Amino acid sequence: MFSASSPKMRRIFLPLWFALVAVLFLPTVRAQTLVVIVNPAIGVQHLSRREVLDIFLGRYRTFPSGASALPIDLDVNSNERKQFYQLLAHKDSSDMGSYWARLTFSGKISPPFAVSDTRMALDIVANNPNAIAYVDRTAVDGRVRIALEITP
């Protein structure tokens, strides 16, 4: 056997102890507050969770007013996208990939246009009255209107 102060014991338990301490002192990760944004010119004041889900899942590509809707997705690996679909559709990234593969293959509809980051989504919505996107609330500026706040 070996004692608690032996070099072999220290090699085994010291890394484990440091890992435990690191986990305890890591800052907690806060979920982002996501909002769905639209261009103020479209005239939409508020959208329900169901209306947003229908637009982003391709069930309807129109706003309640009948105006055409252009949904903008964030990058497939973004935390915002993962959180958005988990909260609204209760689906993870692989579920959404399968969903869109089936619909695209059948020729029914194509997935929302994906952009690389929040800034690009904001710019598209600000410059296109038919665009709709989701972003972290802290990114919203005066060029767009919040149509829905997504809460868990």
N, C-alpha and C positions, 0 to 999 in steps of 0.2 A: 504494500500500500504506500501511499504518499501522504505527507502532511499538508495542511491548508496553506502553509507558507512555501511549499516546494515550487520550483520553477514551472513544473508541468501543470500544477493547479492554477498558477497565476496566468499561464498562457491560455487556459481553457476559460476561466471565470472572469478575467479582467475584460476581455472584449464584450462578453455578455453584460457585465455590469455597466460598461460605457454605453452600450446600445440602449439599455433600460433607462439610464439617466437622460440620454439624448431624446428618447421618445417622451419622457415626462416633461421636458422643457421646450419641446417644439411648440411654436405658436399654433393655436387651433385654427383650422381652416374654416372660414365663414362662407356659407353659401351666398352667392351673389343674388341681388334683387334684380330679376329680369323684368323688363318692360317691353311691350310691343309698341312699335312706333309707326306712325303714318305721316304722310305729307299733309300739312294743314289745309292745302287747297282741295283735297278730296272731300272735305266736309264731314268726315267721320269723327264723332266726339268720343265714342266708346264702342268697344267690341267685347262680346262675351268670350269666355274661354272656348266654348263650343264653336263660335264663328271663326276664331283664330285657328283652332285645330282643323276645322274643315278646309280653310284656305291652305294651310301648310301641308295637309295630307292629300291635297288635290281633289277633295270631294266637290268643292266649289272653288272657282277662281274668280269670284266676284265679291265685292263688298255688299253689305245689306242694301245699299242704295242701288245696286245693279251695276255700278262701275267696275270695270275689270281690275283684278288684283294681281300684282306681281310679287310673290313671296320671295324674300331674300334670306337664304340660310347662311350661317357662319361656317367656317371650315369644319370638316368632319371631326377633327381632333380637338376642337375648342371646348373648353369647359362649359361655356354658355350654351352651345348646341346640345351637349349631353344633358345638361340640366333642363333645358327647354323641353326636349322630347320626353324626358323622364317625368317631369311635372305635368305636362299636358296630355301626353299619349300613353304614359306609363310603359315606355319602350326604351331600351338601351340602343347603343349604336348599331349592334349587329342585327337587332330586330328591325330597326329602321332601314338598314341596308337590304335586308330580305324583302321588306315591304316594297321598297322602290324597285328592286329587281323584278318582282312579280308584275307590278304595274307597268313598268317600262317595257318589259318583254311582251306583255299583252297589247301594247300600243295604246293603252288608255290615256295615259298622261305622263309627263316627265316631272322629276323632282324639282323643288325650288332651286333657283339660281344660287350657287354657293360663292361666297366671297371670302377672301383670306382673313379679314379682320373687321373689328367693330367700326373703325374709322371709315372704311370703304362702304359698309352697310349704311352708316349715317349719311354719307355723301349721296348714295344712290337714292335713298328715301327723300332727302332734302331736295333733290333735283328731278324727281319723277313722281308726279301726283298719284300714280297707281301702285307705287312700291310700298311694301310692308315688311318690316324686319323686327327682330328681337335683339336687344342689347342690354348690357348692364346699365342700371339706372344712373350710375355716376357718369356715364358717357354722353347722356342726352344733352343736347344744346337747344337753343331757341329756334332752330330751323325746322324742327319736327315736333309732332304732337304725340303724347303718350295716350294710347288707346286702351291699354290694359296693363295692369301690374300683375305679374305672375307670382303668386305666393304659394308656398307649400301647403 
